[in-house]
Amino acid sequence: MKIQGSNHTNFNPYKQQAQKHNGVSKEISQKDQLQISSQAKQLQGNEKPSSERASHIQEIKKAVDSGEYKVNHEKTAEKMIAFWNKR
């Protein structure tokens, strides 16, 4: 049994639909925009650490680099427990 149908090499039933879709997408294309509120800009400016905090961080970095930094396990555990109890 031989089934004979349209065997055209240029026959594409979805061609018209694809062309319509391409035309619509070209019309709709817009540029993305980003708006940052004044509050967000203010919060970004507050990210700079204070001079006391910066010096403390530098001391810790030096201790870690030299291998002299010791972790206080009890204090760490207390802070973890306090954090999880707040939730």
N, C-alpha and C positions, 0 to 999 in steps of 0.2 A: 504494500500500500504506500502510495506516494502522496504526501500532502503538499499541495502547491499553494503558495501564498505570495504576497508581495515580496519579491526578492531583489528589490532595487538597492543599489549600493549607496545611493544618496538619501535613502528614506530614513528619517529619524522622527518618530512621532512626538518626541519631547523637545524638539528644536524650538518650536514656537513658545512653549512654556519657559524654556531656559532663556530665550531672548527677552521675554516679558520680565522675568525675574531680574536679569542683568540691568535692564532699563530702570526698574524701580529702585534697585540698590544704589545706582548712581545718583538718583535724585535725593535719596534720603541721607546720604553720607554727610555727617557733620563732624566737626572737630570736638575732641574731648576737652573738657574744662575742669579746672580745679579751683575751688574757692576756699580760702582759709580764713576763718573768722578772726576778729581782733583778739578774742580771748585765747584762741589757739596760738596766735603769734606772741601774745604776752607770756603764755606758758612756755613756749620755746625759748624765750629770753631768760626765763628763770632756771634753766637747766645748768647754768654755770655754778659750780660749787663755790662755797665761801673759801676764803684764804685759810681758815683754820682746818676745814675739811680737806682741802688740797694738801696741806702740809702733813696731816695725819695719814693720808693715802700714800704720800711719798715715803714716809717712815715705814709703813707696812711693806711697800714694794722693796725698799732697801733690805729689810729684814728677811723677806722671802728670797731675794736674790742671793743673800749671803748665807742662807740656810739657818738663820737664828730664830725664825718665826715659830712660835709655839701656839698651838690651838688650845683654847680653854674649852674642853669638852663639856664641862658642866654648864657653863654660860650658854654655849651653843644649844644644848639640849633644853635648857629653860626657855630660851627664845623660841625654839621650835614648838614646844608645848603651848606657850602663850599664843603663838600665831594660830595653831590649829584649834585652840579652845575658843577663840574669838569667832570662828565660823560657826 
